[in-house]
Amino acid sequence: MSVSDKPLSPADQSRIIEMAWEDRTPFEAIAALYGLSEAKVIALMRASLKARAFRNWRQRVSGRATKHHALRDPSVSRGYCKTQYKMRSK
């Protein structure tokens, strides 16, 4: 299922869903990379997630300032936490 004008690969859909779940990734970043508006991301999430997971996600992102570039605190300058991709020692 695609919500954009061009079909999205399964890998792209997976990455968009991952970005949508991330607290610090604004919808504008998804729009810049994939051309999907916030409404289209919501439609993709609704189509891809189970009903309960979708409700949890909507509750989580609704009103979250870090999901909207214009509402973000200027100190949040990255799309991810600096420790998010930290190498783990074995």
C-alpha positions as a printed Julia matrix, in Angstrom:
90×3 Matrix{Float64}:
  0.0    0.0    0.0
  1.34   3.41  -0.89
  0.1    6.73   0.38
  2.36   8.84  -1.82
  2.15   9.48  -5.56
  4.92   6.96  -6.24
  4.97   3.5   -4.67
  7.23   3.05  -1.68
  9.45   0.02  -1.36
  8.94  -2.16   1.71
 12.32  -0.9    2.97
 11.2    2.73   2.59
  7.91   2.01   4.35
  9.79   0.35   7.19
 12.18   3.3    7.53
  9.3    5.82   7.51
  7.52   3.87  10.26
 10.76   3.77  12.26
 11.27   7.51  11.82
  7.66   8.2   12.8
  8.13   6.26  16.07
 11.33   8.16  16.94
 10.63  11.01  19.33
 13.26  13.36  17.94
 12.58  12.91  14.22
 10.23  15.66  13.02
  7.6   15.07  10.37
  9.44  17.65   8.26
 12.45  15.32   8.06
 10.23  12.54   6.71
  8.74  14.98   4.2
 12.21  16.08   3.07
 13.45  12.52   2.58
 10.36  10.78   1.25
  7.97  13.54   0.16
  5.23  12.48   2.58
  3.21  15.08   4.44
  2.27  14.52   8.08
 -1.21  13.42   6.95
  0.28  10.83   4.59
  2.59   9.54   7.33
 -0.46   9.15   9.57
 -2.28   7.28   6.77
  0.73   4.99   6.29
  0.92   4.31  10.02
 -2.83   3.59  10.18
 -2.55   1.14   7.28
  0.62  -0.55   8.54
  0.07  -0.88  12.29
 -2.45  -2.84  14.27
 -5.25  -0.67  15.66
 -3.89  -0.66  19.23
 -0.34   0.16  18.08
 -1.68   3.0   15.91
 -3.66   4.46  18.84
 -0.57   4.24  21.06
  1.54   5.98  18.41
 -1.01   8.76  17.86
 -1.27   9.36  21.58
  2.52   9.44  21.81
  3.13  11.94  18.99
  0.11  14.2   19.49
  1.31  17.43  20.98
  4.96  16.3   21.08
  6.99  19.39  20.23
  9.96  17.41  18.93
  7.83  15.91  16.13
  7.26  19.38  14.61
 10.28  21.43  13.58
  8.55  24.77  14.26
  7.72  23.76  17.86
 11.13  22.3   18.71
 13.39  23.83  21.29
 16.42  25.3   19.48
 18.7   23.11  21.59
 17.31  20.03  19.79
 19.38  20.27  16.66
 19.49  16.62  15.57
 16.96  14.04  14.47
 18.27  11.49  16.91
 19.78  11.27  20.35
 23.6   11.35  20.3
 23.71   8.04  22.19
 21.15   6.32  19.95
 23.69   4.76  17.58
 26.38   4.14  20.16
 28.58   1.13  19.5
 28.05  -1.59  22.06
 30.96  -3.55  23.4
 30.63  -7.32  23.61
